[in-house]
């Protein structure tokens, strides 16, 4: 997935969300690539906001030590 190609990015949003949700099942993950906003939340403890799914995955890996 190439984040610089906006059309492709938007088409692959559902697939990329599915990958993130499978990799981090204890997080709620949503995206609005048109804005662009990607978010992950875990209870009242963790809230992560990113500009794209790749950055969100990197941040999730950092905090979960994956």
URBEL-V426332 format. One line per field, one symbol per residue. ss: DSSP state (~ for helix, > for strand, _ for the rest). burial: + if it has 16 or more other C-alpha atoms within 10 Angstrom, else -. A space follows every 10 residues. Layout:
ss: ???
burial: ???
This chain:
ss: _____~~~~~ ~_~~~~~~~~ ~~~____>>> >>____>>>> >>___>>>>> __~~~~~~~~ ~~~~__
burial: --------++ --+--++--+ +--+--+-++ +-+----+++ --------++ -+++-++-++ ------
